[in-house]
Amino acid sequence: MTEDPSDVWAEGDAYERYMGRWSRQVAEVFVARLGGRSGLRWLDVGCGTGALTEAVAARCRPRVVLGLDRSPGFLRAARAGAPPPARFAVADALVLPVADAAFDAVVSGLALNFLDPARATAEAVRVVRPGGLVASYVWDYPEGMAFLHRFWDAAVALDPAARALDEGRRFAQCRPGPLRALWAGAGLVDVTVTPIEVPTVFAGFADLWEPFLCGQGPAPGYVAALAPAARDRLRARLAGLLPTGPDGSVTLSARAWAVRGRRP
């Protein structure tokens, strides 16, 4: 689960249309399940456009909630949407600019697979207090992301070399066993892994296809590199693989895996 140079994540608006609308649904469920008393200090690592930070700020009555991300573009979008007391800063998840044991809870949403997971988890453990919570969620790329599966099926049918870019192959560790082992290996205890499933309902094919033209992430990055004729062939192939309702809508689903543990 490491970052590839083709994984471009920089523009908040483009990300929101492509993946953010689904990640916000997952963030709400994730935070509701975490519970916890009010007045805690929260850190959101790899906060992106702020879906998880916003959910913590709105639901958990935190004393502090700090969102960190490497992308200034994402943070501009995050600052525009999150309520107080959320605040944000540019930072590297692998070298967090905070003191040891500074937070009561460290969380991360949909970022771990784009990092060095062992180093990122070790940093999270370092900055959480003894007894504190470390929790994260990642998309189930190997088995649970239906619209991405359809996309890569179409791409590979036309271009077998595209198989190497498929997140389902690249991020095979986004599954319960590897996540549980990662948390336990970082020294966390009381580790649990649970699924979060959300519907991904597209108003029509254009609502699904157009976000792939934004250049944000592996699949849109692949589309951006295609010649116009190849892009048109991919569009037609993908349209033929989708379940379309009488009104033209496309109803699929997405699953994330949430892992949590406690620092002894």
JOKA-V316165 format. One record per residue. N is the residue number from 1. RES is the residue in three letters. D_CENTER is the distance of its C-alpha to the mean C-alpha in Angstrom with 1 decimal. Layout:
BEGIN
n:N res:RES d_center:D_CENTER
n:N res:RES d_center:D_CENTER
END
This chain:
BEGIN
n:1 res:MET d_center:12.6
n:2 res:THR d_center:13.6
n:3 res:GLU d_center:13.0
n:4 res:ASP d_center:15.3
n:5 res:PRO d_center:17.3
n:6 res:SER d_center:16.4
n:7 res:ASP d_center:12.7
n:8 res:VAL d_center:13.4
n:9 res:TRP d_center:11.1
n:10 res:ALA d_center:13.8
n:11 res:GLU d_center:14.8
n:12 res:GLY d_center:13.4
n:13 res:ASP d_center:15.3
n:14 res:ALA d_center:14.4
n:15 res:TYR d_center:10.6
n:16 res:GLU d_center:11.4
n:17 res:ARG d_center:13.6
n:18 res:TYR d_center:11.6
n:19 res:MET d_center:8.1
n:20 res:GLY d_center:8.4
n:21 res:ARG d_center:11.1
n:22 res:TRP d_center:9.4
n:23 res:SER d_center:6.5
n:24 res:ARG d_center:9.6
n:25 res:GLN d_center:11.4
n:26 res:VAL d_center:9.2
n:27 res:ALA d_center:9.4
n:28 res:GLU d_center:13.1
n:29 res:VAL d_center:13.7
n:30 res:PHE d_center:12.1
n:31 res:VAL d_center:14.2
n:32 res:ALA d_center:17.2
n:33 res:ARG d_center:17.3
n:34 res:LEU d_center:17.3
n:35 res:GLY d_center:20.4
n:36 res:GLY d_center:22.4
n:37 res:ARG d_center:25.3
n:38 res:SER d_center:25.3
n:39 res:GLY d_center:26.0
n:40 res:LEU d_center:23.5
n:41 res:ARG d_center:21.9
n:42 res:TRP d_center:18.0
n:43 res:LEU d_center:15.8
n:44 res:ASP d_center:12.1
n:45 res:VAL d_center:11.2
n:46 res:GLY d_center:8.9
n:47 res:CYS d_center:9.0
n:48 res:GLY d_center:8.4
n:49 res:THR d_center:10.4
n:50 res:GLY d_center:10.9
n:51 res:ALA d_center:9.7
n:52 res:LEU d_center:9.8
n:53 res:THR d_center:12.8
n:54 res:GLU d_center:14.5
n:55 res:ALA d_center:14.3
n:56 res:VAL d_center:15.7
n:57 res:ALA d_center:18.3
n:58 res:ALA d_center:19.4
n:59 res:ARG d_center:19.6
n:60 res:CYS d_center:20.4
n:61 res:ARG d_center:23.3
n:62 res:PRO d_center:22.2
n:63 res:ARG d_center:24.7
n:64 res:VAL d_center:22.2
n:65 res:VAL d_center:18.4
n:66 res:LEU d_center:17.4
n:67 res:GLY d_center:14.1
n:68 res:LEU d_center:14.0
n:69 res:ASP d_center:12.5
n:70 res:ARG d_center:14.3
n:71 res:SER d_center:14.2
n:72 res:PRO d_center:17.1
n:73 res:GLY d_center:16.2
n:74 res:PHE d_center:12.9
n:75 res:LEU d_center:14.9
n:76 res:ARG d_center:17.7
n:77 res:ALA d_center:15.6
n:78 res:ALA d_center:14.4
n:79 res:ARG d_center:18.1
n:80 res:ALA d_center:19.3
n:81 res:GLY d_center:17.5
n:82 res:ALA d_center:17.4
n:83 res:PRO d_center:20.6
n:84 res:PRO d_center:22.6
n:85 res:PRO d_center:22.5
n:86 res:ALA d_center:19.1
n:87 res:ARG d_center:19.5
n:88 res:PHE d_center:17.5
n:89 res:ALA d_center:18.4
n:90 res:VAL d_center:17.6
n:91 res:ALA d_center:17.2
n:92 res:ASP d_center:16.2
n:93 res:ALA d_center:14.1
n:94 res:LEU d_center:16.7
n:95 res:VAL d_center:19.6
n:96 res:LEU d_center:18.9
n:97 res:PRO d_center:21.8
n:98 res:VAL d_center:22.6
n:99 res:ALA d_center:25.4
n:100 res:ASP d_center:25.4
n:101 res:ALA d_center:24.9
n:102 res:ALA d_center:24.2
n:103 res:PHE d_center:21.7
n:104 res:ASP d_center:21.9
n:105 res:ALA d_center:18.2
n:106 res:VAL d_center:15.3
n:107 res:VAL d_center:11.8
n:108 res:SER d_center:8.3
n:109 res:GLY d_center:4.9
n:110 res:LEU d_center:1.9
n:111 res:ALA d_center:5.0
n:112 res:LEU d_center:7.7
n:113 res:ASN d_center:8.3
n:114 res:PHE d_center:9.0
n:115 res:LEU d_center:11.4
n:116 res:ASP d_center:14.6
n:117 res:PRO d_center:13.4
n:118 res:ALA d_center:17.0
n:119 res:ARG d_center:17.7
n:120 res:ALA d_center:14.6
n:121 res:THR d_center:15.4
n:122 res:ALA d_center:19.0
n:123 res:GLU d_center:18.4
n:124 res:ALA d_center:16.7
n:125 res:VAL d_center:19.8
n:126 res:ARG d_center:22.1
n:127 res:VAL d_center:21.2
n:128 res:VAL d_center:21.2
n:129 res:ARG d_center:24.7
n:130 res:PRO d_center:26.4
n:131 res:GLY d_center:25.6
n:132 res:GLY d_center:22.3
n:133 res:LEU d_center:19.0
n:134 res:VAL d_center:16.0
n:135 res:ALA d_center:13.0
n:136 res:SER d_center:9.4
n:137 res:TYR d_center:7.1
n:138 res:VAL d_center:5.5
n:139 res:TRP d_center:6.2
n:140 res:ASP d_center:10.0
n:141 res:TYR d_center:10.5
n:142 res:PRO d_center:14.2
n:143 res:GLU d_center:15.3
n:144 res:GLY d_center:13.2
n:145 res:MET d_center:11.9
n:146 res:ALA d_center:15.3
n:147 res:PHE d_center:15.1
n:148 res:LEU d_center:13.6
n:149 res:HIS d_center:16.3
n:150 res:ARG d_center:18.9
n:151 res:PHE d_center:18.1
n:152 res:TRP d_center:18.4
n:153 res:ASP d_center:21.5
n:154 res:ALA d_center:23.1
n:155 res:ALA d_center:22.3
n:156 res:VAL d_center:23.7
n:157 res:ALA d_center:26.7
n:158 res:LEU d_center:27.6
n:159 res:ASP d_center:26.6
n:160 res:PRO d_center:26.3
n:161 res:ALA d_center:25.0
n:162 res:ALA d_center:21.7
n:163 res:ARG d_center:21.0
n:164 res:ALA d_center:20.2
n:165 res:LEU d_center:17.1
n:166 res:ASP d_center:15.7
n:167 res:GLU d_center:12.2
n:168 res:GLY d_center:13.9
n:169 res:ARG d_center:16.5
n:170 res:ARG d_center:14.7
n:171 res:PHE d_center:12.1
n:172 res:ALA d_center:14.7
n:173 res:GLN d_center:14.0
n:174 res:CYS d_center:10.9
n:175 res:ARG d_center:13.8
n:176 res:PRO d_center:15.7
n:177 res:GLY d_center:18.5
n:178 res:PRO d_center:16.8
n:179 res:LEU d_center:14.5
n:180 res:ARG d_center:17.7
n:181 res:ALA d_center:19.6
n:182 res:LEU d_center:17.2
n:183 res:TRP d_center:17.6
n:184 res:ALA d_center:21.3
n:185 res:GLY d_center:21.9
n:186 res:ALA d_center:20.8
n:187 res:GLY d_center:23.5
n:188 res:LEU d_center:21.7
n:189 res:VAL d_center:23.6
n:190 res:ASP d_center:23.3
n:191 res:VAL d_center:20.1
n:192 res:THR d_center:18.7
n:193 res:VAL d_center:15.9
n:194 res:THR d_center:15.5
n:195 res:PRO d_center:13.9
n:196 res:ILE d_center:12.4
n:197 res:GLU d_center:13.4
n:198 res:VAL d_center:13.4
n:199 res:PRO d_center:15.7
n:200 res:THR d_center:14.8
n:201 res:VAL d_center:18.2
n:202 res:PHE d_center:19.2
n:203 res:ALA d_center:22.5
n:204 res:GLY d_center:23.7
n:205 res:PHE d_center:23.1
n:206 res:ALA d_center:22.8
n:207 res:ASP d_center:20.0
n:208 res:LEU d_center:18.0
n:209 res:TRP d_center:19.5
n:210 res:GLU d_center:19.7
n:211 res:PRO d_center:16.0
n:212 res:PHE d_center:16.4
n:213 res:LEU d_center:19.0
n:214 res:CYS d_center:17.0
n:215 res:GLY d_center:16.4
n:216 res:GLN d_center:12.7
n:217 res:GLY d_center:10.9
n:218 res:PRO d_center:12.9
n:219 res:ALA d_center:14.4
n:220 res:PRO d_center:15.4
n:221 res:GLY d_center:16.6
n:222 res:TYR d_center:18.7
n:223 res:VAL d_center:20.1
n:224 res:ALA d_center:21.1
n:225 res:ALA d_center:23.1
n:226 res:LEU d_center:25.1
n:227 res:ALA d_center:28.6
n:228 res:PRO d_center:29.2
n:229 res:ALA d_center:31.1
n:230 res:ALA d_center:28.5
n:231 res:ARG d_center:25.8
n:232 res:ASP d_center:28.2
n:233 res:ARG d_center:28.7
n:234 res:LEU d_center:25.0
n:235 res:ARG d_center:24.8
n:236 res:ALA d_center:27.8
n:237 res:ARG d_center:26.7
n:238 res:LEU d_center:23.3
n:239 res:ALA d_center:25.2
n:240 res:GLY d_center:27.5
n:241 res:LEU d_center:24.8
n:242 res:LEU d_center:23.4
n:243 res:PRO d_center:24.8
n:244 res:THR d_center:26.3
n:245 res:GLY d_center:27.9
n:246 res:PRO d_center:31.3
n:247 res:ASP d_center:29.9
n:248 res:GLY d_center:27.7
n:249 res:SER d_center:24.4
n:250 res:VAL d_center:21.9
n:251 res:THR d_center:20.5
n:252 res:LEU d_center:17.8
n:253 res:SER d_center:15.1
n:254 res:ALA d_center:11.6
n:255 res:ARG d_center:11.0
n:256 res:ALA d_center:8.6
n:257 res:TRP d_center:10.4
n:258 res:ALA d_center:10.9
n:259 res:VAL d_center:13.2
n:260 res:ARG d_center:15.5
n:261 res:GLY d_center:18.8
n:262 res:ARG d_center:21.4
n:263 res:ARG d_center:23.1
n:264 res:PRO d_center:26.8
END
